[in-house]
Amino acid sequence: MISTQAWADARRLWDHHLMHHTPRPCSVAVGLGSHDLGVADAAVELYRRGMTPLIVFTGATSRTTRDRMPRGEAVHYRERALELGVPDSAVLVEPRARNTGENLRFSRELLEEAGVDVSSVLLISKPYEERRAHATARKLWQGVEFVSASSPMAFEEYVDSIGDDRLVIDMLVGALQRLMIYPAQGFMVEDPVPDEVAAAYERLCRAGFTSRLV
């Protein structure tokens, strides 16, 4: 049974992870690979709204996706987009990346090789990865403006979609820890965590939501 305090703390982490950007037209959309096909759906919706002329899906497989996405995350994302009506010419696939840093580096290289002029990127991720992806992009892909996006879901709706309450909170806690420790390791720019968010994170750790900590 998850306590009322734990739910409140998890919701606070969720709100912090979201960048709350308003989507606007960008040179390209980059969909970061994961287990969540909602990333592909969000990219398709933004494409339909005229927010980007081109989508790059990036991602190989991981221990959490190899069974569900045996052909690779980016390939499955592309297949989803084509099923939803996006033309093949509007989708590029980067199939090698195994972490967020590689997602960004390899996508940048792919676009350079394709001769695509990039001044702005719609950076599409899982909702609770928006802030970390944005901080990583600012470190690795300088001189470009990033607009964060994800499936527009409320916290409770996202929890219901995953179907595992504890796992979602574990993922929120793990993502927050990375925000705190990765800048010192050179993986992303500094993005200070407010005291009230850090306090919520500490309470959740003490309550045992630690399976996604590094």
C-alpha positions in Angstrom: 0.0 0.0 0.0 1.4 3.3 -1.1 0.9 6.1 1.5 -0.7 9.4 0.8 2.6 11.1 1.6 4.4 9.0 -1.0 1.8 9.8 -3.7 2.1 13.5 -2.9 5.9 13.3 -3.1 5.8 11.3 -6.4 3.5 13.9 -7.9 6.0 16.7 -6.9 8.8 14.8 -8.7 6.6 14.3 -11.7 5.8 18.0 -11.9 9.5 18.9 -11.6 10.6 16.4 -14.4 8.2 18.2 -16.8 9.7 21.2 -18.5 6.3 22.7 -19.3 7.4 23.9 -22.7 4.8 25.0 -25.2 5.4 23.2 -28.5 6.4 25.4 -31.4 7.7 24.7 -34.9 11.3 23.3 -35.0 13.8 22.1 -37.6 13.4 18.5 -36.5 11.8 16.3 -33.9 14.0 13.7 -32.1 12.1 10.9 -30.4 14.2 9.2 -27.7 14.0 5.4 -27.6 12.4 3.6 -24.6 9.8 1.0 -23.8 7.1 3.6 -24.3 5.4 3.9 -27.7 3.8 7.0 -26.4 7.0 8.8 -27.5 6.3 7.8 -31.1 2.6 8.9 -30.7 3.7 12.3 -29.4 6.1 12.8 -32.3 3.3 11.9 -34.8 0.9 14.3 -33.2 3.4 17.1 -33.3 4.2 16.3 -37.0 0.5 16.4 -37.8 0.2 19.8 -36.1 3.0 21.2 -38.4 5.5 21.5 -35.6 8.2 19.7 -37.6 8.9 18.5 -41.2 11.1 15.6 -40.1 11.3 13.1 -37.2 14.4 11.2 -36.1 13.7 8.1 -33.9 16.8 7.0 -32.0 17.4 3.9 -29.9 18.8 0.3 -30.1 17.5 -2.2 -27.5 18.0 -2.6 -23.7 17.2 -5.2 -21.2 13.7 -3.6 -20.7 12.9 -3.4 -24.4 14.5 -6.3 -26.2 11.5 -8.6 -25.7 8.9 -5.9 -26.7 10.9 -4.3 -29.4 13.2 -7.0 -30.8 14.0 -5.0 -34.0 15.1 -2.0 -31.9 13.3 0.9 -30.3 13.8 3.4 -33.2 12.6 0.8 -35.7 9.5 0.1 -33.7 8.9 3.8 -33.3 9.2 4.3 -37.1 6.8 1.4 -37.7 4.3 3.0 -35.4 4.6 6.4 -37.1 4.1 4.9 -40.5 1.0 3.0 -39.3 -0.4 6.4 -38.1 0.1 7.9 -41.5 3.5 9.7 -41.4 5.2 9.3 -44.8 8.4 7.3 -44.9 10.3 10.3 -46.3 9.6 12.3 -43.1 11.2 9.7 -40.7 14.9 8.9 -40.1 16.1 6.1 -37.9 19.1 6.0 -35.7 19.4 2.4 -34.5 22.6 2.3 -32.4 22.1 4.5 -29.3 21.9 2.8 -25.9 21.6 5.8 -23.6 20.5 9.4 -23.8 23.9 10.8 -24.6 24.3 8.4 -27.6 20.7 9.3 -28.7 21.7 12.9 -29.0 25.2 12.4 -30.5 24.2 9.8 -33.0 21.1 11.8 -34.1 23.2 14.9 -34.6 25.6 12.9 -36.7 22.8 11.4 -38.8 21.3 14.8 -39.5 24.7 16.3 -40.4 25.3 13.4 -42.8 21.8 14.0 -44.3 22.6 17.7 -44.8 19.7 18.8 -42.6 20.2 22.4 -41.2 19.2 22.2 -37.5 18.6 25.4 -35.5 15.9 24.0 -33.1 14.8 20.5 -31.9 11.6 19.2 -30.5 13.0 16.8 -28.0 10.5 14.1 -27.3 10.8 11.7 -24.4 8.8 10.0 -21.7 7.2 12.6 -19.5 9.4 12.0 -16.5 12.5 12.2 -18.6 11.9 15.6 -20.1 14.2 17.6 -17.8 17.1 15.1 -17.9 16.9 14.9 -21.7 16.9 18.6 -21.9 19.9 19.0 -19.6 21.8 16.3 -21.6 21.0 18.0 -24.9 22.2 21.4 -23.7 25.5 19.7 -22.8 26.1 17.7 -25.9 24.4 19.7 -28.7 25.2 23.4 -28.2 24.1 26.2 -30.4 20.6 24.6 -30.9 17.4 25.5 -29.1 15.5 22.6 -27.5 11.8 22.4 -26.9 10.8 19.5 -24.7 7.7 17.5 -25.4 6.0 14.2 -24.3 2.6 12.6 -24.2 0.3 15.2 -22.6 -0.8 13.0 -19.7 -1.6 13.8 -16.1 0.3 12.0 -13.4 -2.6 9.7 -12.5 -3.3 8.9 -16.2 0.4 7.9 -16.7 0.4 5.7 -13.7 -2.8 3.9 -14.9 -1.2 3.5 -18.4 1.8 1.7 -17.0 -0.2 -0.5 -14.6 2.5 -0.7 -11.9 2.3 2.1 -9.3 5.5 1.2 -7.5 7.5 1.0 -10.7 6.4 4.4 -11.8 7.5 6.0 -8.5 10.8 4.1 -8.7 11.4 5.5 -12.2 10.6 9.1 -10.9 13.1 8.6 -8.1 15.8 7.2 -10.4 15.3 10.1 -12.9 15.6 12.6 -10.1 18.8 11.0 -8.7 20.4 11.3 -12.2 19.5 15.0 -12.4 21.5 15.4 -9.2 24.6 13.3 -9.9 25.1 13.3 -13.7 26.3 17.0 -14.0 29.4 16.2 -12.0 30.1 13.2 -14.2 29.9 15.4 -17.3 26.7 13.9 -18.8 24.5 17.0 -18.6 24.5 20.7 -17.6 23.7 21.6 -14.0 19.9 21.9 -13.4 19.4 22.7 -9.7 16.8 20.7 -7.8 14.6 22.8 -5.6 14.7 22.0 -1.9 11.1 20.8 -1.7 11.7 18.4 -4.6 14.9 17.1 -3.0 13.1 16.6 0.3 10.3 14.6 -1.5 13.0 12.5 -3.2 14.7 11.7 0.2 11.4 10.7 1.7 10.7 8.3 -1.2 14.1 6.8 -0.9 13.6 6.2 2.8 10.2 4.6 1.9 12.0 2.1 -0.3 11.4 3.4 -3.8 15.0 2.7 -4.9 15.0 0.0 -7.6 16.0 2.5 -10.3 18.8 4.2 -8.5 22.3 3.9 -9.9 
